């Protein structure tokens, strides 16, 4: 349904983004796919990796919240963020 521009969710966020999704789908996905490939290549060069809600190591605590983030934010070491 998502790739048809249909969102089953009735939240304010879904209503706000429905037209954006439909517009993006109507113009084709080639540019978006090319941009995704570029971003994934850049992440790979930086030693980063993408973790989504579909991955086994996506944090359980994040998957249990409403309107969960689709992509896990970068982890910080136990010592906290590195000094700038």
Buried (B, 14 or more C-beta within 10 A) or exposed (E): EEEEBEBEEEEEEEEEBBEEBEEBBEEEEEEEEEEEEEEEEEEEEEEEEEBEEEEEEBBEEBEEEEEEEEEBEEEEEEEEEEEE
